[in-house]
């Protein structure tokens, strides 16, 4: 059974439980407006839904001093919906660009073979799984983070907040989820169509060659995280929902 089939089976098995929980809930919190507006699961309960964006803690992300002179970076599970195969096809079109891949998963063997087939062994490094401190250290050196996800299984992409907080530009795909809502195109990062290696390659070239654009993105990205995606703000918004929906809870 493939991963996508197992996901569909899991949804069918869990659907009665999810429906029962939604019926009983006094409120539902989601991380992005797209998840509230486009989710078929939440369609019947839209009046209960509140949008509360995720936030990140200050440490270690806001403590990073990014140099920006290292390779491009991918962080995440090595599964099909993450689009790492598309990223490798894009990288092959940009001579001189290097990539570090942080994470493990069932697609790793196929991706390693793709690297060999594309002649990228000298430019792509598989790092494995790292803790937050290790990821922050990789971000500190990265030219940019690339999140090339290809379908709606990528609901938000918290790692892009971590990169933005660290002062690292982000390239993400325009999915019908919360992923594009995190940033502002050409201001806090670059937005490309999913599954399009040519457009992704063009974005990589821009961040590799346009230092002025990169400096603008670095500044604006960190400002946006501090303004809209800080952990304390996330907690305060959730607490306000609890106070409103469950009077007397004492939150």
C-alpha positions as CSV (number, residue, x, y, z in Angstrom):
1,X,0.0,0.0,0.0
2,X,1.4,3.4,-1.0
3,X,1.6,6.3,1.5
4,X,-1.2,8.2,-0.2
5,X,-3.6,5.2,0.0
6,X,-2.8,4.6,3.6
7,X,-3.6,8.3,4.3
8,X,-6.9,7.9,2.6
9,X,-7.7,4.8,4.6
10,X,-6.7,6.5,7.8
11,X,-9.1,9.4,7.1
12,X,-12.0,7.0,6.4
13,X,-11.3,5.1,9.7
14,X,-11.0,8.3,11.7
15,X,-13.8,10.3,10.1
16,X,-16.6,9.2,12.5
17,X,-14.4,10.2,15.5
18,X,-13.5,13.5,13.9
19,X,-17.2,14.3,13.2
20,X,-18.1,13.5,16.8
21,X,-15.4,15.7,18.1
22,X,-16.4,18.6,15.9
23,X,-20.0,18.3,16.9
24,X,-19.1,18.5,20.6
25,X,-16.5,21.3,20.3
26,X,-17.4,24.8,21.2
27,X,-14.6,26.1,19.0
28,X,-12.1,25.0,16.5
29,X,-8.7,26.6,16.0
30,X,-6.8,26.4,12.7
31,X,-3.4,28.0,11.7
32,X,-4.5,29.7,8.5
33,X,-7.5,31.2,6.7
34,X,-7.1,28.8,3.8
35,X,-7.5,25.8,6.1
36,X,-10.7,27.3,7.5
37,X,-12.2,28.3,4.1
38,X,-11.2,25.3,2.0
39,X,-11.3,22.3,4.3
40,X,-14.2,19.9,3.4
41,X,-13.9,18.5,7.0
42,X,-14.6,21.9,8.5
43,X,-17.2,23.2,6.0
44,X,-20.2,22.3,8.2
45,X,-18.6,23.8,11.2
46,X,-17.3,27.1,9.8
47,X,-19.1,29.2,12.4
48,X,-17.0,27.5,15.1
49,X,-13.6,28.1,13.4
50,X,-11.1,30.7,14.5
51,X,-7.8,31.4,12.7
52,X,-4.9,31.4,15.1
53,X,-1.5,31.4,13.3
54,X,1.3,29.2,14.7
55,X,4.1,31.0,16.4
56,X,7.7,30.1,17.2
57,X,9.8,30.6,20.3
58,X,12.7,33.0,20.3
59,X,15.3,30.4,21.0
60,X,17.1,29.2,19.0
61,X,15.7,30.8,15.9
62,X,15.9,34.5,16.8
63,X,19.4,34.0,18.2
64,X,20.9,33.0,14.9
65,X,23.2,35.3,13.0
66,X,22.8,34.2,9.4
67,X,25.8,34.5,7.1
68,X,23.9,33.5,3.9
69,X,27.0,32.2,2.2
70,X,26.3,28.5,2.4
71,X,24.2,26.0,0.4
72,X,20.4,26.1,0.0
73,X,18.6,24.0,2.6
74,X,15.7,21.7,2.8
75,X,14.3,20.5,6.1
76,X,11.6,17.9,6.4
77,X,10.4,14.3,6.0
78,X,11.6,12.7,2.8
79,X,8.1,11.8,1.5
80,X,6.6,12.4,-1.9
81,X,4.4,15.4,-1.0
82,X,7.5,17.4,0.1
83,X,8.6,17.7,-3.5
84,X,12.3,17.1,-2.9
85,X,12.5,15.4,-6.3
86,X,11.3,18.6,-7.9
87,X,13.9,20.6,-6.0
88,X,16.6,18.3,-7.3
89,X,15.4,18.7,-10.9
90,X,15.5,22.5,-10.3
91,X,19.0,22.4,-8.8
92,X,20.3,20.5,-11.8
93,X,19.4,23.6,-13.9
94,X,21.5,26.0,-11.7
95,X,25.2,25.3,-12.0
96,X,27.1,26.1,-8.9
97,X,24.2,25.9,-6.5
98,X,24.5,23.5,-3.6
99,X,21.9,21.9,-1.3
100,X,21.8,20.3,2.1
101,X,18.9,17.9,2.8
102,X,18.0,17.6,6.5
103,X,15.6,14.8,7.3
104,X,14.9,11.1,6.7
105,X,12.0,9.2,5.2
106,X,10.9,6.4,2.8
107,X,11.9,8.4,-0.3
108,X,15.5,8.8,0.7
109,X,16.8,5.9,-1.5
110,X,15.0,7.1,-4.5
111,X,16.3,10.7,-3.9
112,X,19.8,9.5,-3.6
113,X,19.5,7.7,-6.9
114,X,18.1,10.8,-8.5
115,X,21.1,12.8,-7.2
116,X,23.4,10.2,-8.8
117,X,21.4,10.2,-12.1
118,X,21.5,14.0,-12.3
119,X,25.2,14.2,-11.6
120,X,24.7,16.2,-8.4
121,X,26.7,14.1,-5.9
122,X,29.2,16.9,-5.5
123,X,26.5,19.5,-4.8
124,X,23.9,17.7,-2.7
125,X,24.5,16.4,0.9
126,X,22.1,14.3,2.9
127,X,22.5,15.4,6.5
128,X,20.0,13.1,8.3
129,X,17.8,14.2,11.2
130,X,18.9,17.1,13.4
131,X,17.5,18.6,16.6
132,X,16.5,22.3,16.8
133,X,20.0,23.5,17.6
134,X,21.4,21.5,14.7
135,X,18.8,22.9,12.3
136,X,19.4,26.5,13.6
137,X,23.1,26.0,12.9
138,X,22.4,24.9,9.3
139,X,20.0,27.8,8.8
140,X,22.8,30.2,10.0
141,X,24.9,29.2,7.0
142,X,22.1,28.7,4.4
143,X,21.6,30.8,1.4
144,X,17.9,30.1,1.6
145,X,15.4,27.5,2.8
146,X,13.4,25.8,0.1
147,X,10.0,24.3,0.9
148,X,9.0,22.7,-2.5
149,X,5.9,20.8,-1.4
150,X,3.6,19.7,-4.2
151,X,0.2,19.2,-2.6
152,X,-2.2,20.1,0.2
153,X,-0.7,17.6,2.6
154,X,1.6,20.5,3.5
155,X,-0.8,22.5,5.6
156,X,1.4,25.2,7.0
157,X,5.2,24.5,6.9
158,X,6.3,25.6,10.4
159,X,10.0,25.4,9.3
160,X,9.5,28.4,7.1
161,X,8.7,30.5,10.2
162,X,11.9,29.2,11.9
163,X,13.9,30.2,8.8
164,X,12.3,33.6,8.6
165,X,13.0,34.1,12.4
166,X,16.6,33.2,11.8
167,X,16.9,35.8,9.0
168,X,17.0,33.3,6.1
169,X,15.0,33.8,2.9
170,X,12.4,31.2,2.0
171,X,11.2,29.8,-1.3
172,X,7.7,28.1,-0.9
173,X,5.1,26.8,-3.3
174,X,1.7,28.3,-3.9
175,X,-0.5,25.7,-2.4
176,X,-4.2,26.0,-1.4
177,X,-3.2,25.8,2.3
178,X,-1.6,28.0,4.9
179,X,1.8,27.8,3.3
180,X,1.6,30.9,1.2
181,X,-0.1,32.9,4.0
182,X,3.0,32.9,6.1
183,X,5.0,35.3,3.9
184,X,4.6,38.2,1.5
185,X,5.9,37.3,-2.1
186,X,9.0,39.2,-3.0
187,X,9.1,40.8,0.4
188,X,9.6,38.0,2.9
189,X,10.3,35.2,0.4
190,X,9.6,33.9,-3.1
191,X,6.5,32.0,-4.2
192,X,6.6,29.5,-7.0
193,X,4.0,27.1,-8.6
194,X,4.2,23.6,-7.1
195,X,5.8,20.9,-9.2
196,X,7.5,23.4,-11.5
197,X,11.3,22.8,-11.5
198,X,11.9,25.6,-14.1
199,X,10.2,28.3,-11.9
200,X,11.9,26.9,-8.8
201,X,15.2,27.1,-10.5
202,X,14.6,30.7,-11.5
203,X,13.8,31.5,-7.8
204,X,17.1,29.8,-6.7
205,X,19.0,31.9,-9.3
206,X,17.4,35.1,-7.9
207,X,18.5,34.4,-4.4
208,X,21.9,33.2,-5.5
209,X,22.6,36.4,-7.6
210,X,20.5,39.3,-6.2
211,X,22.1,40.3,-2.9
212,X,19.9,43.4,-2.6
213,X,16.7,41.3,-2.9
214,X,18.1,38.8,-0.4
215,X,18.9,41.5,2.1
216,X,15.4,43.0,1.8
217,X,13.8,39.5,2.4
218,X,16.0,38.8,5.4
219,X,14.9,42.1,7.1
220,X,11.3,41.9,6.2
221,X,11.0,38.2,7.1
222,X,12.3,38.6,10.6
223,X,10.1,41.7,11.1
224,X,7.0,39.7,10.1
225,X,7.8,36.8,12.5
226,X,8.1,39.3,15.4
227,X,4.9,41.0,14.4
228,X,2.6,38.1,13.6
229,X,4.2,34.7,14.4
230,X,5.7,34.9,17.9
231,X,4.9,32.1,20.4
232,X,3.6,34.5,23.0
233,X,1.1,36.0,20.6
234,X,-0.1,32.5,19.6
235,X,-0.7,31.6,23.2
236,X,-2.5,34.8,24.0
237,X,-4.8,34.4,21.0
238,X,-5.6,30.8,22.1
239,X,-6.2,32.0,25.7
240,X,-8.7,34.6,24.5
241,X,-10.7,31.9,22.6
242,X,-10.8,29.8,25.8
243,X,-12.0,32.8,27.8
244,X,-14.7,33.7,25.3
245,X,-16.0,30.2,24.6
246,X,-15.6,28.7,28.1
247,X,-16.5,31.3,30.7
248,X,-15.2,30.6,34.1
249,X,-12.3,28.5,32.9
250,X,-9.9,30.9,34.5
251,X,-7.4,31.0,31.6
